[in-house]
Amino acid sequence: MKNLGKRDRHDIVVEILEKAKSGKKKTELMRSVGLSYSQSKQYLTTLLEKGLLEINKNNLFTTSKKGLEFLEKCGECLLFDWTAKRKP
């Protein structure tokens, strides 16, 4: 297993949503993101409740439209130039 280092909740949520775009089984998603069973249960439950993930007819976790919008907004935040100088 690769060394994932310290990740915050935001990083984990983004990774789950990215991996779930193509549809993943719970165990597959848990392993690919590097979470324990209890961690994955907590994250997946919360993301389902918030409408960022959904379970399709094949019982696969998929990123919802709301989840895709969330990822897009996260990407915009990461593109923000924090080093830009302010105009006087």
Buried (B, 14 or more C-beta within 10 A) or exposed (E): EEEEEEBEEEBBBBBBBBBBEEBBEBEBBBBBBBBEEEEBEEBBEEBBEEEBBBEEEEEBBBBBEBBBEBBEEBEEEEEEEEEEEEEE
